[in-house]
Amino acid sequence: MIPKIFYRIANNKTKQGLWYDYVGNFTGLIHDKYSFCNSSKLPMPYDPNIVGWLSATDKLETLWLWFSKEEIKQLEESGYELTIYEATEYKVYENHWIIKQDSSIIKVALPVESI
């Protein structure tokens, strides 16, 4: 596929996600520790067919629908960053984009204040 840019909130040091960890185990952090996020109401049920894929958006404007800038500032305190990926393996899954975890390249991680 043609390389495409995607946006996501990620903890690039721990590889810990907000719903799932790096290997696909449910953490529920978004529902507990980070319940201040509006997206904490999204259930993101487990699907074994997409383990190894990461939820992302193809437009920065769409990311703001998932997380406000204020929420991202709070998440930054726990090591989460606005991360821009380049992916060649991607697809629409239900209502959002997913990118292949092991082939996507982090282009840059930015503090939300810089946007």
C-alpha positions as a Markdown table, in Angstrom:
| # | Residue | x | y | z |
|---|---|---|---|---|
| 1 | Met | 0.0 | 0.0 | 0.0 |
| 2 | Ile | 1.0 | 3.6 | -0.4 |
| 3 | Pro | 2.5 | 5.1 | 2.8 |
| 4 | Lys | 0.0 | 7.2 | 4.7 |
| 5 | Ile | 0.2 | 9.4 | 7.8 |
| 6 | Phe | -1.8 | 8.6 | 10.9 |
| 7 | Tyr | -2.3 | 10.2 | 14.3 |
| 8 | Arg | -2.7 | 8.6 | 17.7 |
| 9 | Ile | -2.2 | 9.1 | 21.4 |
| 10 | Ala | 0.5 | 6.7 | 22.5 |
| 11 | Asn | 2.9 | 6.0 | 25.3 |
| 12 | Asn | 6.0 | 5.4 | 23.2 |
| 13 | Lys | 8.2 | 4.4 | 26.2 |
| 14 | Thr | 6.1 | 1.8 | 27.8 |
| 15 | Lys | 4.1 | 0.8 | 24.7 |
| 16 | Gln | 1.1 | 0.8 | 27.0 |
| 17 | Gly | -2.2 | 1.7 | 25.3 |
| 18 | Leu | -5.2 | 3.3 | 26.8 |
| 19 | Trp | -7.5 | 0.3 | 26.2 |
| 20 | Tyr | -5.0 | -2.5 | 25.5 |
| 21 | Asp | -1.3 | -3.2 | 26.2 |
| 22 | Tyr | 1.3 | -3.9 | 23.5 |
| 23 | Val | 0.4 | -7.6 | 23.2 |
| 24 | Gly | -3.3 | -7.1 | 23.1 |
| 25 | Asn | -4.3 | -7.6 | 26.8 |
| 26 | Phe | -7.2 | -5.4 | 28.0 |
| 27 | Thr | -6.0 | -2.8 | 30.6 |
| 28 | Gly | -9.1 | -0.6 | 31.0 |
| 29 | Leu | -6.8 | 2.4 | 31.8 |
| 30 | Ile | -9.1 | 4.6 | 29.8 |
| 31 | His | -12.1 | 3.6 | 31.9 |
| 32 | Asp | -10.4 | 3.9 | 35.2 |
| 33 | Lys | -7.2 | 6.0 | 35.5 |
| 34 | Tyr | -8.0 | 8.2 | 32.5 |
| 35 | Ser | -11.8 | 8.3 | 32.8 |
| 36 | Phe | -11.6 | 12.1 | 32.5 |
| 37 | Cys | -11.3 | 11.6 | 28.7 |
| 38 | Asn | -14.6 | 11.8 | 26.7 |
| 39 | Ser | -13.5 | 8.7 | 24.8 |
| 40 | Ser | -13.4 | 6.7 | 28.0 |
| 41 | Lys | -17.1 | 5.9 | 27.2 |
| 42 | Leu | -16.0 | 4.0 | 24.0 |
| 43 | Pro | -16.0 | 0.3 | 24.9 |
| 44 | Met | -13.4 | -1.0 | 22.3 |
| 45 | Pro | -14.4 | -4.6 | 22.8 |
| 46 | Tyr | -11.7 | -7.3 | 22.3 |
| 47 | Asp | -11.4 | -8.7 | 18.8 |
| 48 | Pro | -8.7 | -11.4 | 18.3 |
| 49 | Asn | -8.7 | -10.5 | 14.6 |
| 50 | Ile | -7.1 | -7.1 | 15.2 |
| 51 | Val | -4.5 | -8.0 | 17.8 |
| 52 | Gly | -1.3 | -6.3 | 16.5 |
| 53 | Trp | -3.2 | -3.4 | 15.1 |
| 54 | Leu | -3.4 | 0.1 | 16.6 |
| 55 | Ser | -6.4 | 2.5 | 16.5 |
| 56 | Ala | -5.5 | 5.8 | 14.8 |
| 57 | Thr | -7.0 | 8.7 | 12.8 |
| 58 | Asp | -5.9 | 9.8 | 9.3 |
| 59 | Lys | -6.5 | 13.5 | 10.1 |
| 60 | Leu | -5.5 | 15.5 | 13.1 |
| 61 | Glu | -8.9 | 17.1 | 13.1 |
| 62 | Thr | -10.4 | 13.6 | 13.7 |
| 63 | Leu | -8.1 | 13.0 | 16.6 |
| 64 | Trp | -9.6 | 16.0 | 18.4 |
| 65 | Leu | -13.0 | 14.2 | 18.2 |
| 66 | Trp | -11.4 | 11.4 | 20.3 |
| 67 | Phe | -9.3 | 13.5 | 22.7 |
| 68 | Ser | -9.5 | 17.2 | 23.4 |
| 69 | Lys | -6.2 | 19.2 | 23.7 |
| 70 | Glu | -6.9 | 19.6 | 27.4 |
| 71 | Glu | -7.3 | 15.8 | 27.8 |
| 72 | Ile | -4.0 | 15.2 | 25.9 |
| 73 | Lys | -2.2 | 17.7 | 28.2 |
| 74 | Gln | -3.3 | 15.6 | 31.1 |
| 75 | Leu | -2.4 | 12.3 | 29.4 |
| 76 | Glu | 1.1 | 13.8 | 28.7 |
| 77 | Glu | 1.7 | 13.8 | 32.5 |
| 78 | Ser | 1.5 | 10.0 | 32.3 |
| 79 | Gly | 3.8 | 9.7 | 29.3 |
| 80 | Tyr | 1.2 | 9.7 | 26.5 |
| 81 | Glu | 2.1 | 11.8 | 23.4 |
| 82 | Leu | 0.5 | 13.0 | 20.2 |
| 83 | Thr | 2.3 | 10.6 | 17.9 |
| 84 | Ile | 2.5 | 10.8 | 14.1 |
| 85 | Tyr | 3.0 | 7.5 | 12.3 |
| 86 | Glu | 3.7 | 6.5 | 8.7 |
| 87 | Ala | 2.0 | 3.2 | 7.9 |
| 88 | Thr | 1.8 | 1.0 | 4.8 |
| 89 | Glu | -0.5 | -1.5 | 6.3 |
| 90 | Tyr | -3.8 | 0.1 | 7.3 |
| 91 | Lys | -7.5 | -0.5 | 7.0 |
| 92 | Val | -10.8 | 0.7 | 8.3 |
| 93 | Tyr | -12.2 | -1.3 | 11.1 |
| 94 | Glu | -15.8 | -0.7 | 12.1 |
| 95 | Asn | -15.8 | 3.1 | 12.6 |
| 96 | His | -12.1 | 4.0 | 12.6 |
| 97 | Trp | -8.7 | 3.4 | 11.0 |
| 98 | Ile | -6.3 | 0.8 | 12.4 |
| 99 | Ile | -2.6 | 0.5 | 11.5 |
| 100 | Lys | -0.3 | -2.5 | 11.7 |
| 101 | Gln | 1.7 | -2.2 | 15.0 |
| 102 | Asp | 4.9 | -3.8 | 13.9 |
| 103 | Ser | 5.3 | -2.2 | 10.5 |
| 104 | Ser | 4.2 | 1.4 | 11.3 |
| 105 | Ile | 7.0 | 3.9 | 11.8 |
| 106 | Ile | 6.8 | 6.7 | 14.4 |
| 107 | Lys | 7.7 | 9.9 | 12.5 |
| 108 | Val | 7.5 | 12.2 | 15.5 |
| 109 | Ala | 5.9 | 12.6 | 18.9 |
| 110 | Leu | 4.9 | 16.1 | 19.8 |
| 111 | Pro | 3.6 | 18.0 | 22.9 |
| 112 | Val | 0.1 | 19.1 | 22.2 |
| 113 | Glu | 1.1 | 22.7 | 23.0 |
| 114 | Ser | 3.2 | 22.7 | 19.8 |
| 115 | Ile | 0.1 | 22.2 | 17.6 |
